[in-house]
């Protein structure tokens, strides 16, 4: 059965429902949900990036938002936490999330046209307590990057950042890994978007001090 999405006008008023295929073909406005996972330890503050599956049609193997996806027809923003459950296997509740902002995305650089209202949230948790059970069709790895280093990368002050995490293999094996990533290794969500996420994440992490 084809996935259906609610569609909206430019003021985010719902105007109907359409298949996902047609939404992207016609460039209709729709809603997505972004959840960033942040953590901190004695060595710094981190954001969690998922490595997209090599089988993804868009941006295969690139590093992306911790968990994200479309809100399907009839879903509210609260239902977006489903993406965290599905992609990462984390059992968290919507009330555990911190709202960051709504990002307006209009992009026709790929095979599809994306006109999205992206509802962006932050989840804070100690890494040691998180048990991941990733959706291999979507996610091939999970990596932490220091927020301060990512900020320097986005603002072109450094060429590489260190990412530490785990690759998930189809045979069930998990391989610990450390990589050095350039700006081109991340999904091009936009410098302004990344900067806002990084700054907001630091603000919320400071509240834990």
C-alpha positions in Angstrom: 0.0 0.0 0.0 1.4 3.4 -1.0 2.3 5.7 1.8 0.0 8.8 2.1 1.1 12.2 3.3 -0.9 15.3 4.4 -0.1 18.3 2.3 -0.1 21.9 3.3 0.0 25.5 1.9 2.9 27.7 2.5 1.4 28.9 5.8 1.4 25.3 7.1 -2.4 24.9 6.8 -3.5 21.4 5.8 -5.1 21.4 2.3 -5.4 17.7 1.6 -3.7 14.3 1.3 -1.6 12.8 -1.4 0.7 9.8 -2.1 4.3 10.3 -1.1 5.4 9.7 -4.7 3.1 12.5 -6.0 4.1 14.8 -3.1 7.7 14.7 -4.2 6.9 14.7 -7.9 4.7 17.9 -7.6 6.7 19.5 -4.8 3.8 19.8 -2.4 4.5 21.0 1.1 4.5 18.3 3.8 5.8 17.6 7.3 8.9 15.8 8.6 10.2 15.0 12.0 13.9 15.4 13.1 15.2 14.1 16.4 18.8 14.8 17.4 20.3 12.8 20.2 22.9 14.7 22.3 25.0 13.5 25.2 27.9 14.8 27.3 30.8 13.4 29.3 33.9 14.7 31.0 35.5 15.1 27.6 32.8 17.2 25.9 29.4 17.5 24.4 28.3 15.4 21.5 25.7 14.9 18.8 24.8 11.5 17.5 24.8 11.1 13.7 23.3 8.1 11.8 25.2 6.8 8.8 22.6 6.3 6.1 22.4 2.9 4.5 24.3 2.4 1.3 21.0 1.3 -0.3 19.3 4.6 0.3 18.1 6.3 -2.9 19.2 9.7 -1.7 22.5 10.5 0.1 23.7 6.9 0.6 26.5 6.4 3.2 26.4 10.1 4.3 26.0 11.1 7.9 22.7 12.5 8.9 20.2 13.5 11.6 20.1 10.9 14.5 16.6 9.9 13.4 14.2 11.5 11.0 11.3 10.8 8.6 8.0 11.9 7.2 4.9 12.4 9.2 2.3 10.2 7.4 -1.3 11.2 6.8 -3.2 11.7 10.0 -0.1 11.9 12.2 0.6 14.9 14.5 4.1 16.1 15.4 3.9 14.0 18.6 3.7 10.9 16.5 7.1 11.7 15.0 8.8 9.9 17.9 7.9 6.8 16.0 10.9 7.5 13.8 13.2 7.2 16.9 11.7 3.9 17.8 11.9 2.5 14.2 15.3 3.7 13.2 17.2 3.5 16.5 15.2 1.2 18.7 15.1 3.8 21.5 11.9 3.6 23.6 11.5 7.3 24.5 8.3 9.4 24.8 7.5 12.7 23.1 7.5 14.4 26.5 11.2 13.5 26.8 12.1 15.7 23.8 13.1 19.3 23.7 11.6 21.4 20.9 14.2 23.3 18.9 12.6 25.0 15.9 10.7 24.4 12.6 13.0 24.4 9.7 11.6 25.3 6.3 13.3 23.2 3.6 12.9 23.7 -0.2 15.2 21.6 -2.2 15.1 20.2 -5.8 18.7 19.1 -6.1 18.0 15.4 -5.9 15.7 13.1 -7.9 12.7 14.3 -5.9 11.4 17.8 -4.9 11.4 18.4 -1.2 9.3 21.1 0.2 9.1 20.4 3.9 8.2 21.8 7.3 10.8 20.0 9.5 9.9 19.8 13.2 13.2 19.6 14.9 13.6 18.2 18.4 16.5 17.2 20.8 16.8 14.2 23.1 19.4 14.2 25.8 20.6 11.0 27.3 23.9 9.4 28.5 25.4 7.3 25.8 26.2 4.4 28.2 22.5 3.9 28.9 21.3 3.8 25.3 20.7 0.4 23.7 20.4 0.7 20.0 18.6 -1.7 17.7 18.9 0.0 14.4 16.7 -0.4 11.3 19.3 -1.7 8.8 17.3 -0.7 5.8 17.8 2.9 6.9 20.9 3.0 9.2 24.3 1.4 8.7 26.1 3.2 11.6 25.9 5.5 14.6 28.6 8.0 15.4 29.2 10.7 18.0 30.9 14.0 17.0 31.9 16.7 19.4 29.6 19.7 19.1 32.4 22.2 19.3 34.3 20.4 16.5 31.2 20.1 14.3 30.6 23.8 14.7 34.1 24.6 13.5 33.6 22.2 10.5 30.3 23.9 9.5 31.9 27.3 9.7 34.9 26.2 7.6 37.5 26.6 10.4 38.7 23.0 10.2 38.6 20.5 7.4 37.9 17.3 9.4 36.2 16.2 12.5 36.7 12.9 14.4 33.6 10.7 14.7 33.5 7.6 17.0 30.9 5.0 17.0 29.6 1.7 15.6 29.0 0.2 12.2 26.0 -2.3 12.1 26.4 -5.2 9.8 23.6 -7.3 8.2 25.0 -10.4 9.8 24.4 -8.9 13.3 28.0 -7.9 14.0 28.7 -4.5 15.5 32.1 -3.0 14.7 33.5 -0.1 16.7 35.2 2.5 14.6 36.7 6.0 14.5 36.6 8.1 11.4 37.7 11.5 10.2 34.9 13.2 8.3 34.9 16.2 6.0 31.9 18.5 5.4 31.1 16.6 2.3 30.5 13.4 4.4 27.4 14.9 5.9 24.0 15.3 4.3 23.8 18.9 3.0 21.0 20.1 5.3 22.5 23.6 5.1 25.0 25.5 7.3 22.3 27.6 8.9 20.4 24.5 9.9 23.4 22.8 11.4 24.5 25.9 13.2 21.1 26.4 14.9 21.0 22.7 15.9 24.5 22.9 17.4 23.8 26.1 19.3 20.4 24.9 20.6 21.9 21.6 21.7 24.6 23.4 23.7 22.0 25.5 25.4 20.0 22.5 26.6 23.1 20.6 27.6 24.2 23.5 29.8 21.0 23.2 31.7 22.3 19.8 33.0 25.2 21.5 34.8 
